Amino acid sequence: MRICPPSRSTASVNVPPTSTPRIATCVLCIAVPIRAFLFDFDGLIIDTETASRAGWQWLYREHGFELPPDQWATVVGTIGAPFEPMRHLEELVGSPLDTDALNERRRAHELSLLEAEEFRPGILDYLDEAERRGLKRAIVSSSSNRWIAMHLERLERAYGWDAIVAANHDVARAKPQPDLYLEACELVGVRPEEAVAFEDSPNGVRAAQAAGIFCVAIPNDVTRDLGLEEADLVLDSLADLPPADLLARFE
């Protein structure tokens, strides 16, 4: 387990040559068995991030503008960011908008896109391996329990989780703060160094690392260019690294 990573380097981790996983270089490494997998939800378990961005892009373009990608990046993986898309759109239009009606239409458009979303590659393999080995499985998200439950029920995976920890609109607990991860560790009965976090955004990576948890980053189309090099390990897809190979790193 990583104790003090002063630098990062590229390493081969039994993945195809098309992937370029990166892992922290350690000064002192102590084997600590992993007892829990902690998964982010949006953009990691299923790719809600692409649909969310598409919904706002659709709304902006309807009014003749483009959603600013640099400002949108600040809201990915967290809540309460300074950038408020609807307020920004009103400023661009130069007059008040019927925000309730527009948000309702935007959400309907977003949900129509999400109906086709399935689990991202490799997720089910990791869940099944965790169950086989008796590892704890938890969701750690800046979203709400209601949002998460809606999608898990659609995908018939509402049960089997040891904990689901969500910010539920509490900005003070949301990522990049470590609170959600620390709460998840406490709920499933593991120390941070006994867990692996799976994330897709810089805010999520920072939250996991602030909690002292080894973090694997798997970007999606929205987060691929946001810079995830702070993670301990970066994969193009979770399917590139079998769970047994990841766990072997800690033995």
C-alpha positions as CSV (number, residue, x, y, z in Angstrom):
1,M,0.0,0.0,0.0
2,R,1.2,3.5,-0.9
3,I,2.6,5.3,2.2
4,C,4.4,8.3,0.6
5,P,4.3,8.9,-3.1
6,P,6.8,11.6,-4.0
7,S,6.6,11.1,-7.8
8,R,4.7,9.2,-10.4
9,S,5.8,7.0,-13.3
10,T,4.4,4.9,-16.0
11,A,4.2,1.2,-15.2
12,S,3.0,-2.0,-16.9
13,V,0.2,-3.6,-15.0
14,N,-0.7,-6.6,-17.1
15,V,-2.9,-4.5,-19.4
16,P,-3.0,-4.3,-23.2
17,P,-0.3,-2.1,-24.8
18,T,-3.0,0.3,-25.9
19,S,-3.6,1.3,-22.3
20,T,-1.1,3.5,-20.4
21,P,-1.7,2.9,-16.7
22,R,0.2,5.2,-14.3
23,I,0.9,4.3,-10.7
24,A,2.6,6.2,-7.9
25,T,6.2,5.4,-7.1
26,C,6.5,4.6,-3.4
27,V,9.3,5.3,-0.9
28,L,7.9,2.8,1.6
29,C,5.5,0.1,0.7
30,I,3.7,-2.1,3.2
31,A,1.4,-5.0,2.1
32,V,-2.1,-4.2,3.4
33,P,-4.8,-6.6,2.2
34,I,-7.7,-4.8,0.5
35,R,-11.1,-5.4,2.1
36,A,-13.3,-2.9,0.2
37,F,-14.0,-1.5,-3.2
38,L,-15.5,2.0,-3.1
39,F,-17.1,3.2,-6.3
40,D,-18.0,6.6,-7.5
41,F,-21.4,6.6,-9.3
42,D,-21.8,9.3,-11.9
43,G,-19.5,8.7,-14.8
44,L,-17.9,5.7,-13.2
45,I,-20.5,3.0,-12.6
46,I,-22.6,4.3,-15.5
47,D,-21.8,7.3,-17.7
48,T,-24.3,9.9,-16.6
49,E,-21.7,12.6,-17.1
50,T,-22.0,12.5,-20.9
51,A,-25.8,12.7,-20.8
52,S,-25.6,15.6,-18.3
53,R,-23.3,17.6,-20.4
54,A,-25.3,16.8,-23.5
55,G,-28.5,18.1,-21.8
56,W,-26.9,21.5,-21.0
57,Q,-25.3,21.7,-24.5
58,W,-28.7,21.1,-26.0
59,L,-30.2,23.9,-23.9
60,Y,-27.4,26.4,-24.7
61,R,-27.5,25.7,-28.4
62,E,-31.3,26.2,-28.4
63,H,-30.5,29.7,-27.3
64,G,-27.7,30.2,-29.8
65,F,-24.7,29.7,-27.4
66,E,-22.2,27.0,-26.5
67,L,-21.7,25.5,-23.1
68,P,-18.2,26.7,-22.0
69,P,-16.1,23.4,-21.5
70,D,-13.6,24.9,-19.1
71,Q,-16.3,26.1,-16.7
72,W,-18.4,22.9,-17.1
73,A,-15.3,21.0,-16.0
74,T,-15.5,22.6,-12.5
75,V,-18.9,21.0,-11.8
76,V,-18.0,17.5,-12.7
77,G,-17.9,15.1,-9.7
78,T,-19.1,17.7,-7.2
79,I,-22.0,20.0,-6.2
80,G,-22.0,23.7,-5.2
81,A,-19.3,24.8,-7.7
82,P,-19.2,28.5,-8.5
83,F,-20.3,28.0,-12.1
84,E,-24.1,27.8,-12.4
85,P,-25.1,27.0,-16.0
86,M,-28.6,28.4,-15.9
87,R,-27.5,31.7,-14.4
88,H,-24.7,31.9,-17.0
89,L,-27.1,31.2,-19.8
90,E,-29.4,34.0,-18.6
91,E,-26.4,36.4,-18.6
92,L,-25.7,35.4,-22.2
93,V,-29.3,35.8,-23.3
94,G,-29.5,39.1,-21.5
95,S,-33.0,38.6,-20.1
96,P,-34.7,36.4,-17.5
97,L,-35.6,32.9,-18.5
98,D,-38.3,30.5,-17.4
99,T,-35.8,28.4,-15.5
100,D,-38.3,25.9,-14.1
101,A,-39.7,25.1,-17.5
102,L,-36.2,25.0,-19.1
103,N,-34.8,22.7,-16.4
104,E,-37.8,20.4,-16.8
105,R,-37.2,20.1,-20.6
106,R,-33.4,19.7,-20.1
107,R,-33.9,16.9,-17.5
108,A,-36.3,15.1,-19.8
109,H,-33.8,15.3,-22.6
110,E,-31.0,14.0,-20.3
111,L,-33.1,11.1,-18.9
112,S,-34.0,10.1,-22.5
113,L,-30.3,9.7,-23.2
114,L,-29.6,7.8,-20.0
115,E,-32.2,5.2,-20.8
116,A,-29.6,3.5,-23.0
117,E,-26.8,3.6,-20.5
118,E,-25.5,0.3,-19.1
119,F,-22.8,-0.4,-16.6
120,R,-19.4,0.8,-17.8
121,P,-17.0,-2.0,-18.9
122,G,-15.4,-3.9,-16.1
123,I,-17.7,-2.7,-13.3
124,L,-19.7,-6.0,-13.1
125,D,-16.5,-8.0,-13.1
126,Y,-15.2,-6.0,-10.1
127,L,-18.5,-6.3,-8.2
128,D,-18.6,-10.1,-8.8
129,E,-15.0,-10.5,-7.8
130,A,-15.6,-8.5,-4.6
131,E,-18.6,-10.7,-3.8
132,R,-16.5,-13.9,-4.4
133,R,-13.7,-12.7,-2.1
134,G,-16.0,-11.3,0.6
135,L,-14.9,-7.7,0.0
136,K,-17.2,-4.8,1.0
137,R,-18.8,-2.9,-1.9
138,A,-20.0,0.7,-1.5
139,I,-21.0,3.6,-3.6
140,V,-19.5,7.0,-2.7
141,S,-21.1,9.9,-4.6
142,S,-21.7,13.6,-4.6
143,S,-25.1,13.0,-6.0
144,S,-28.3,12.0,-4.0
145,N,-29.5,8.6,-2.8
146,R,-32.7,9.1,-4.9
147,W,-30.7,9.7,-8.1
148,I,-28.5,6.6,-7.5
149,A,-31.4,4.4,-6.5
150,M,-33.3,5.3,-9.7
151,H,-30.5,4.1,-11.9
152,L,-29.7,1.0,-9.9
153,E,-33.3,-0.1,-10.0
154,R,-33.4,0.3,-13.7
155,L,-30.2,-1.8,-14.0
156,E,-31.5,-4.3,-11.4
157,R,-28.6,-3.7,-9.1
158,A,-30.4,-1.9,-6.2
159,Y,-29.3,-4.6,-3.7
160,G,-26.0,-6.2,-2.7
161,W,-24.3,-2.9,-1.6
162,D,-22.8,-2.8,1.8
163,A,-23.2,1.0,1.9
164,I,-24.4,3.9,-0.4
165,V,-23.0,7.2,0.8
166,A,-24.3,10.3,-1.0
167,A,-23.9,14.0,-0.4
168,N,-27.6,14.6,-0.8
169,H,-27.2,18.3,-1.6
170,D,-24.9,18.9,1.3
171,V,-22.1,21.0,-0.3
172,A,-19.9,20.8,2.7
173,R,-19.7,16.9,2.4
174,A,-19.3,16.7,-1.3
175,K,-16.1,15.8,-3.2
176,P,-13.3,17.0,-3.3
177,Q,-13.8,16.9,0.5
178,P,-12.9,13.5,2.0
179,D,-16.0,13.2,4.2
180,L,-18.0,10.8,2.0
181,Y,-15.1,8.4,1.7
182,L,-14.3,8.5,5.4
183,E,-17.9,7.9,6.2
184,A,-18.1,4.9,3.8
185,C,-15.0,3.4,5.3
186,E,-16.6,3.7,8.8
187,L,-19.9,2.2,7.6
188,V,-18.3,-0.9,6.0
189,G,-15.8,-1.3,8.8
190,V,-12.4,-0.8,7.0
191,R,-9.5,1.5,7.4
192,P,-8.8,3.8,4.4
193,E,-5.6,1.9,3.6
194,E,-7.7,-1.3,3.3
195,A,-9.9,0.2,0.5
196,V,-9.5,1.0,-3.2
197,A,-11.5,3.9,-4.6
198,F,-12.6,4.0,-8.3
199,E,-13.1,7.5,-9.7
200,D,-13.6,9.3,-13.0
201,S,-13.1,13.0,-12.2
202,P,-10.4,15.2,-10.6
203,N,-12.8,16.1,-7.8
204,G,-13.3,12.5,-7.0
205,V,-9.6,11.6,-7.1
206,R,-8.8,14.4,-4.7
207,A,-11.5,13.3,-2.3
208,A,-10.2,9.7,-2.2
209,Q,-6.6,10.7,-1.8
210,A,-7.5,13.2,0.9
211,A,-9.1,10.3,2.7
212,G,-5.9,8.3,2.4
213,I,-7.4,5.8,-0.1
214,F,-5.6,4.3,-3.1
215,C,-7.4,5.6,-6.1
216,V,-7.9,4.1,-9.6
217,A,-9.1,6.6,-12.2
218,I,-11.1,5.6,-15.2
219,P,-12.0,8.6,-17.3
220,N,-15.1,8.8,-19.5
221,D,-15.7,11.0,-22.6
222,V,-16.3,14.1,-20.4
223,T,-13.4,13.7,-18.0
224,R,-10.8,12.2,-20.4
225,D,-9.1,15.6,-20.9
226,L,-9.6,17.0,-17.4
227,G,-6.3,15.6,-16.0
228,L,-6.4,12.6,-13.8
229,E,-2.7,12.3,-13.2
230,E,-3.1,12.8,-9.5
231,A,-4.6,9.3,-9.2
232,D,-2.5,6.4,-8.1
233,L,-3.5,4.4,-11.2
234,V,-5.1,5.6,-14.4
235,L,-6.7,3.1,-16.8
236,D,-8.5,3.7,-20.2
237,S,-11.1,1.1,-19.1
238,L,-11.6,-0.9,-15.9
239,A,-11.9,-3.9,-18.2
240,D,-8.2,-3.5,-19.0
241,L,-7.1,-4.7,-15.6
242,P,-8.8,-7.8,-14.1
243,P,-9.7,-7.3,-10.4
244,A,-7.4,-10.2,-9.4
245,D,-4.4,-8.4,-10.9
246,L,-5.2,-5.2,-9.1
247,L,-5.6,-7.0,-5.8
248,A,-2.4,-8.8,-6.3
249,R,-0.6,-5.5,-6.1
250,F,-1.5,-5.3,-2.4
251,E,-0.4,-8.9,-1.5
